[in-house]
Amino acid sequence: MDMRQIRHFRTIADERQITRASKKLHMSQPPLSHSLQLLETEIGVTLFERSGRRMELTEAGRVLYERTQHFFEYMDETLAEVRETGSGIKGMLSAGCVKSSFALIPPKMKAFREEYPGVTFELREGDSFQLAEQLKQRTIDFAVVRLPLEMEDFNSIPLPDEKYTAIIPEAWAGVYGDTIAIEDLGILPLLLLRRISGEGQYEIIMDRFREEQVTPNVAAVCPDVDMILEMVSEEVGASIIPEATLHKNNLTGIKALDIADRTLVSESAIIWLKDRYLPKSAERFIGMLGGNTESKP
């Protein structure tokens, strides 16, 4: 058994057909079928159930597929590390960021590209849960997320705390001046950020209302801050968002108010997967964002 046979096996499992797998591997079908037969003979088990042209993994096949996933990930990361040795900072840097923190990224990208013009950024957006899943799937190198988040699988560097800001339609602003109390926010129809899965900013805000014994009037929940801002602009309701979300926002019809509650703050962090090779470009960019990748295991 060799790496080539395992790669053939995994491609067949992904494509579920010899025909599609052979096209993906740029080889003809007979050698690919022969490679699979040799692997099954050597291991002594059937790896696929055949149903016409469709192929499904047996229980033994699923075990082999899952166990070899980590092996190939490790090999890919090892090869990436070897290629980087002595070659300077270049290549693809895959980063994720929640929309409400994205204002941090562009100025750092500009400075980074001036110093390392050989690096190409691939940017992904999503809520914190989605970005954590992408890290686990190794589709991104690191992410900027809002807390809380289950951190067992990640290294992290905290970013500065950020106060929450109330945003209301400009037409409602005359009643409140420049500051609004939690009790007054609870009366307004609220449009709140809420993750696809897991606990996050929504739960933090709702807990704060409960502490004040206020039952908020929640009109809508949504994971996308741009949609929230658009709805506020159209006078659907008010919202509570991290202050940086408003940076460089050009929507009209919105008024930002300070919340008369110093304890309501948003925490965020840079996170990356434990026990995974972090490209030099990611290490340097994380350093620009505000941390040493070796200082927070």
Secondary structure, DSSP 8 states (H G I E B T S, - for coil): --HHHHHHHHHHHHHSSHHHHHHHHTS-HHHHHHHHHHHHHHHTS--EEEETTEEEE-HHHHHHHHHHHHHHHHHHHHHHHHHHTTT-S-EEEEEEE-GGGGGGHHHHHHHHHHH-TTEEEEEEE--HHHHHHHHHTTS-SEEEEES----TTEEEEEEEEEEEEEEEEGGGGGGTTTEE-HHHHHHSEEEEE--SSS--HHHHHHHHHHHTT---EEEEEES-HHHHHHHHHTTS-BEEEEGGGGTT---SSEEEEEES-TT-EEEEEEEEETTS---HHHHHHHHHHT--TTT--
